[in-house]
């Protein structure tokens, strides 16, 4: 992804013409976090939307919230200092599976259940103390 964004940065493109493409790349990055790091997509509340400048993000297994859409825009604007590869490799809160290749149950499954694919991380509605 970094290489692709670098190519966009080098081109003679107006930023406003790239907004849709950057959001699509951000959605892809978010889906990688969902599938490989145990995250789930969430709608941001009003305060989070203002902070991240995006309406959606991902919730990591440890409860941290990230904005992959914003990360991609930041990578485009800042450059290599905001590397997506480095972000993923140092990402706090990801499931250990992303490093070891073996699926592991998150530390607490009280707020999640196993989905049809056998993956943990499907939000359980109505469980007291769980934020969804």
C-alpha positions in Angstrom: 0.0 0.0 0.0 2.8 2.4 0.8 4.2 1.9 -2.7 0.9 2.6 -4.3 0.4 5.8 -2.2 3.9 6.9 -3.0 3.0 6.6 -6.7 -0.1 8.8 -6.1 2.0 11.4 -4.3 4.5 11.5 -7.2 1.9 12.0 -9.8 0.6 15.4 -10.7 -2.8 14.9 -9.0 -5.1 17.4 -7.3 -5.8 16.1 -3.8 -9.6 16.5 -4.0 -9.6 14.3 -7.1 -8.0 11.5 -5.0 -10.3 11.5 -2.0 -12.5 8.6 -3.2 -9.5 6.5 -4.1 -7.8 7.2 -0.7 -11.0 6.2 1.1 -11.1 2.9 -0.9 -7.5 2.2 0.0 -8.4 3.0 3.7 -11.3 0.6 3.5 -8.9 -2.1 2.3 -6.5 -1.4 5.1 -9.3 -1.6 7.6 -10.4 -4.9 6.2 -6.9 -6.3 6.5 -7.1 -5.3 10.2 -10.4 -7.1 10.5 -9.3 -10.3 8.8 -5.7 -10.5 10.1 -5.6 -8.6 13.4 -9.0 -9.4 14.9 -10.5 -6.0 14.6 -14.2 -5.2 13.9 -15.7 -2.3 12.0 -17.5 0.3 14.1 -19.4 3.6 13.5 -17.7 6.4 15.4 -19.7 8.5 17.8 -19.8 12.3 17.4 -16.6 13.0 19.4 -14.6 10.2 17.6 -15.8 11.4 14.2 -14.5 14.9 15.0 -11.2 13.5 16.3 -10.5 11.1 13.4 -12.2 13.2 10.7 -13.9 9.9 9.5 -17.3 8.3 10.3 -16.1 4.7 10.8 -13.1 2.9 12.1 -12.0 -0.4 13.7 -12.1 -1.7 17.2 -9.2 -3.9 18.1 -9.5 -6.9 20.4 -7.9 -5.0 23.3 -10.5 -2.2 23.0 -8.3 0.4 21.1 -9.9 2.3 18.2 -8.1 3.1 15.0 -9.1 5.0 11.8 -7.6 3.2 8.8 -9.3 5.7 6.5 -7.5 8.5 8.3 -4.2 6.6 8.4 -4.2 6.3 4.6 -5.0 10.0 4.1 -2.2 10.8 6.6 0.2 8.5 4.7 -0.6 10.4 1.5 -0.2 13.8 3.1 2.9 13.1 5.3 4.7 10.5 3.3 7.0 7.7 4.4 7.0 8.9 8.0 3.4 7.6 8.2 4.2 4.2 6.7 1.2 1.8 6.7 3.6 -1.2 6.9 5.3 0.1 10.0 1.9 0.9 11.5 0.7 -2.6 11.0 3.9 -4.2 12.3 3.9 -2.1 15.4 0.1 -2.0 15.9 -0.8 -2.3 19.6 -3.9 -4.3 20.3 -3.8 -6.8 17.5 -4.4 -10.5 18.0 -1.3 -12.6 18.2 -2.4 -14.5 15.1 -1.2 -11.6 13.0 2.3 -12.4 14.1 2.3 -16.2 14.6 0.0 -17.2 11.8 -2.0 -19.4 14.3 -5.5 -18.4 15.3 -5.8 -17.6 19.0 -8.8 -16.7 21.0 -8.8 -13.1 22.2 -8.1 -12.7 26.0 -11.8 -12.0 26.7 -14.6 -13.4 24.6 -17.4 -12.0 26.8 -18.3 -9.3 24.3 -17.7 -11.4 21.1 -18.6 -14.8 19.7 -17.3 -17.0 17.0 -18.7 -16.2 13.5 -19.7 -18.6 10.8 -16.1 -18.6 9.6 -14.9 -19.8 13.0 -13.3 -16.4 13.7 -13.8 -14.7 17.0 -14.8 -11.0 17.0 -18.5 -10.9 16.0 -20.0 -8.4 18.5 -22.5 -9.9 20.9 -25.5 -7.4 21.2 -26.9 -6.7 24.6 -24.0 -7.9 26.8 -23.7 -5.5 29.7 -20.3 -3.6 29.8 -19.6 -4.2 26.1 -19.2 -1.2 23.8 -20.5 -1.7 20.3 
